[in-house]
Each structure stands twice: as C-alpha cells, then as structure tokens.
Amino acid sequence: MPSSKKKKENVPLVSMAGLIRYYDEDTEKFKIDPKVVFIGSIILIAVIIAISKIIPPP
C-alpha cells in the first residue's frame, strides 16, 4: 500500500483531474520569422487593393 501512495504523490494535480498539457512538448515543425509574416501580410494587402482598383467589384 505505501508504494501506491508514493505513485499518487508524484502525479501532478493537473493529470489527476484528467487535463493534459499539450504545450509541454517543444516539437515545432517549422519556424517563420515574424518579419516575414509582417511583410507578407503587407504585400497581400497591397495586391488585394491593386486588384480591387483594376477590377472593381460589381
């Protein structure tokens, strides 16, 4: 019986409640520099504005 008490003491409270922490693992597939995202969004906005000037919406 004492060994089961030790096992229960070592288990975090979050795990005992059935909640799993998904963000503990640091397995990133790829990283994108924030500058690339910022510049890409500005370019996309410029392209959309240019297309709306060339082809006006109905």
PyMOL commands that set and color helices and strands:
alter all, ss='L'
color gray80, all
select helices_A, chain A and resi 2-10+13-16+22-24+34-54
alter helices_A, ss='H'
color red, helices_A
deselect
rebuild
show_as cartoon
